[in-house]
Amino acid sequence: MAAYLAKAGVSCVVFERELFPRPHVGESLVPSSTRVFKDLDFLPQMEAAKFPHKYGAVWTTDDKKTPYVHDLEGLAPDCNVDIRFDERQQVGVDKNHTYHVDRGKFDLMLLQHANKLGATVYDGIKVSAVDFGPKEPIVRFHMGSKEMGVSAKMVVDASGRNTFLGNQMKLKVQDTVFDQYAIHSWFDSYDRKVFAKRETNLDYIYIHFLPISNTWIWQIPISDDVTSIGVVTQKKNFAKSKEDREKFFWSSVGTRPMIEETLRKANRIRPFKDEGDYSYAMKQLAGDRVVLVGDAGRFVDPIFSTGVSIALNCSRFAHKDIIGALETGNFSRESFETYESTLKRGTKNWYNFITVYYRLNVLFTAFVQDPRYRLDVLKLLQGDVYDDAEPPVLTRMRNIVQQVEKDPNHALHGFLGDLTADAFVEAASV
Ligand SMILES: Cc1cc2nc3c(=O)[nH]c(=O)nc-3n(C[C@H](O)[C@H](O)[C@H](O)COP(=O)(O)OP(=O)(O)OC[C@H]3O[C@@H](n4cnc5c(N)ncnc54)[C@H](O)[C@@H]3O)c2cc1C
């Protein structure tokens, strides 16, 4: 956001509580982020940083067991299903790849880029409050032992899952359906060839389904040698203590013996890190003199690696409304209506996609393979979620889920995940 605003000549200040670089979860991007990098003239730097190019995604199930058997035409089972981003053209995205990133490095590069474009950046400064009153809001923080405050025409909350203003303004609504936890680390010398059907698939993101309800593993290349591996599960499955969590990691991985075998041969090079209880929405994404962007505004399960790209696109949309407000002098919530409605449409689609994915479970791969749905699914996977109010492929997936749900004798009934499609309807209205 600071890069967008500074590039447009707006005077802005960033307060970041950590000293960068710092590690962060969320390492695999989707192609809609390319539009932002282009807007900000940041693509040459992404290339120069030599982040692994991400050309697509693969979903795997245990190839020793047939994942499912049925007789629906076109919906064939497969244990290793892949898709390439360049199978569908995207307006404004002229690259056939996106990136996997070391977030320490990537986030530092973006912060420095904003600074270079003219934004003032303070890292190591934690915002303690924002006072909204009849006049301009005042952002409060400490410098050493001194309490300070600056006034600004507008405040943008980009505080991530810390949800700083969402908490202060009591906007946060916890998600009752998705209450996932994750445990993850980096591994050196993990042999990515083991799961690659083709040489060209080596640097895809891999999503490995586990035979534990609503549980999966991510495999994300960080460099030629280093791979990020994480297990995502539901709260009810997750262990309480740190020690038990590591055991949980290894026992989950052990449900896919080939993954365990490959991982045991690799070296863990970072401590395990866990992330908990992380899905929520906000009652509003904008107010008078304030907008919420990225995770500060919404978070849902990271199954489609959309978080960073959505955060980037929040700023792509919201900075226009902010510049509009600066021009008219009207900073009331209605000035940010375009941003708020665009984001709500996008995150509703994204949320519905995730919900139907968890319900479809391994059957999701059938949609990826079916030519009738493949490109529409790909559009969502590319991060293009903002333009349709209800993408037809989601309606189709939901109808199929509902048909299978209603019929206990249906060949696919036993393969549905246990997150219900009713939750889908209720939660989507947040
Ligand atoms: C388990 C898991 C896996 C994920 N995998 C992926 C993935 O593969 N791909 C993907 O795109 N996304 C993924 N995500 C999501 C991704 O991490 C986020 O969507 C993304 O980082 C959001 O960016 P952001 O800028 O909104 O927030 P952040 O990147 O979290 O940045 C917020 C910043 O605000 C700072 N801050 C917070 N409070 C204050 C304060 N009071 N004062 C000053 N500074 C403050 C923080 O220090 C932080 O640097 C994953 C998330 C989880 C939990």
The ligand as an SDF file (V2000), in Angstrom:
LIG
                    3D

 53 58  0  0  0  0  0  0  0  0999 V2000
   -0.3900  -21.8460    7.9050 C   0  0  0  0  0  0  0  0  0  0  0  0
   -0.4330  -20.7700    6.8870 C   0  0  0  0  0  0  0  0  0  0  0  0
    0.0280  -20.9930    5.5880 C   0  0  0  0  0  0  0  0  0  0  0  0
   -0.0300  -19.9900    4.6230 C   0  0  0  0  0  0  0  0  0  0  0  0
    0.4100  -20.2360    3.3550 N   0  0  0  0  0  0  0  0  0  0  0  0
    0.2990  -19.2700    2.4200 C   0  0  0  0  0  0  0  0  0  0  0  0
    0.7930  -19.4580    1.0980 C   0  0  0  0  0  0  0  0  0  0  0  0
    1.3560  -20.4930    0.7620 O   0  0  0  0  0  0  0  0  0  0  0  0
    0.6410  -18.4470    0.2110 N   0  0  0  0  0  0  0  0  0  0  0  0
    0.0620  -17.2610    0.5430 C   0  0  0  0  0  0  0  0  0  0  0  0
   -0.0640  -16.3720   -0.3060 O   0  0  0  0  0  0  0  0  0  0  0  0
   -0.3920  -17.0420    1.7790 N   0  0  0  0  0  0  0  0  0  0  0  0
   -0.2840  -18.0050    2.7320 C   0  0  0  0  0  0  0  0  0  0  0  0
   -0.6950  -17.7540    3.9890 N   0  0  0  0  0  0  0  0  0  0  0  0
   -1.3090  -16.4540    4.2620 C   0  0  0  0  0  0  0  0  0  0  0  0
   -0.2640  -15.3590    4.3840 C   0  0  0  0  0  0  0  0  0  0  0  0
    0.6100  -15.6330    5.4450 O   0  0  0  0  0  0  0  0  0  0  0  0
   -0.9530  -14.0310    4.6350 C   0  0  0  0  0  0  0  0  0  0  0  0
   -2.1660  -13.9510    3.9220 O   0  0  0  0  0  0  0  0  0  0  0  0
   -0.0930  -12.8420    4.2560 C   0  0  0  0  0  0  0  0  0  0  0  0
    1.1210  -12.8630    4.9340 O   0  0  0  0  0  0  0  0  0  0  0  0
   -0.8510  -11.5630    4.5650 C   0  0  0  0  0  0  0  0  0  0  0  0
   -0.0410  -10.4570    4.3860 O   0  0  0  0  0  0  0  0  0  0  0  0
   -0.3480   -9.1530    5.2360 P   0  0  0  0  0  0  0  0  0  0  0  0
    0.5750   -8.1190    4.6960 O   0  0  0  0  0  0  0  0  0  0  0  0
   -1.7850   -8.8770    5.3140 O   0  0  0  0  0  0  0  0  0  0  0  0
    0.1000   -9.5310    6.7500 O   0  0  0  0  0  0  0  0  0  0  0  0
    1.5310   -9.9130    7.2990 P   0  0  0  0  0  0  0  0  0  0  0  0
    2.3790  -10.4320    6.2150 O   0  0  0  0  0  0  0  0  0  0  0  0
    1.3150  -10.7610    8.5010 O   0  0  0  0  0  0  0  0  0  0  0  0
    2.1420   -8.5000    7.7520 O   0  0  0  0  0  0  0  0  0  0  0  0
    1.6060   -7.8030    8.8370 C   0  0  0  0  0  0  0  0  0  0  0  0
    2.7280   -6.9960    9.4690 C   0  0  0  0  0  0  0  0  0  0  0  0
    2.1570   -6.1210   10.4360 O   0  0  0  0  0  0  0  0  0  0  0  0
    3.0610   -6.0350   11.5280 C   0  0  0  0  0  0  0  0  0  0  0  0
    2.3020   -5.6090   12.6920 N   0  0  0  0  0  0  0  0  0  0  0  0
    1.3360   -6.2860   13.3400 C   0  0  0  0  0  0  0  0  0  0  0  0
    0.8600   -5.5630   14.3670 N   0  0  0  0  0  0  0  0  0  0  0  0
    1.5400   -4.3850   14.3610 C   0  0  0  0  0  0  0  0  0  0  0  0
    1.4910   -3.2260   15.1940 C   0  0  0  0  0  0  0  0  0  0  0  0
    0.6730   -3.1280   16.2240 N   0  0  0  0  0  0  0  0  0  0  0  0
    2.3260   -2.2040   14.8950 N   0  0  0  0  0  0  0  0  0  0  0  0
    3.1910   -2.2940   13.8360 C   0  0  0  0  0  0  0  0  0  0  0  0
    3.2780   -3.3710   13.0300 N   0  0  0  0  0  0  0  0  0  0  0  0
    2.4440   -4.4000   13.2960 C   0  0  0  0  0  0  0  0  0  0  0  0
    3.6110   -7.4480   11.6460 C   0  0  0  0  0  0  0  0  0  0  0  0
    4.8400   -7.4570   12.3160 O   0  0  0  0  0  0  0  0  0  0  0  0
    3.7150   -7.8920   10.1960 C   0  0  0  0  0  0  0  0  0  0  0  0
    5.0090   -7.6960    9.6630 O   0  0  0  0  0  0  0  0  0  0  0  0
   -0.5860  -18.7330    4.9730 C   0  0  0  0  0  0  0  0  0  0  0  0
   -1.0240  -18.4860    6.2820 C   0  0  0  0  0  0  0  0  0  0  0  0
   -0.9620  -19.4930    7.2330 C   0  0  0  0  0  0  0  0  0  0  0  0
   -1.4490  -19.2080    8.6210 C   0  0  0  0  0  0  0  0  0  0  0  0
  1  2  1  0
  2  3  1  0
  2 52  2  0
  3  4  2  0
  4  5  1  0
  4 50  1  0
  5  6  2  0
  6  7  1  0
  6 13  1  0
  7  8  2  0
  7  9  1  0
  9 10  1  0
 10 11  2  0
 10 12  1  0
 12 13  2  0
 13 14  1  0
 14 15  1  0
 14 50  1  0
 15 16  1  0
 16 17  1  0
 16 18  1  0
 18 19  1  0
 18 20  1  0
 20 21  1  0
 20 22  1  0
 22 23  1  0
 23 24  1  0
 24 25  2  0
 24 26  1  0
 24 27  1  0
 27 28  1  0
 28 29  2  0
 28 30  1  0
 28 31  1  0
 31 32  1  0
 32 33  1  0
 33 34  1  0
 33 48  1  0
 34 35  1  0
 35 36  1  0
 35 46  1  0
 36 37  1  0
 36 45  1  0
 37 38  2  0
 38 39  1  0
 39 40  1  0
 39 45  2  0
 40 41  1  0
 40 42  2  0
 42 43  1  0
 43 44  2  0
 44 45  1  0
 46 47  1  0
 46 48  1  0
 48 49  1  0
 50 51  2  0
 51 52  1  0
 52 53  1  0
M  END
$$$$
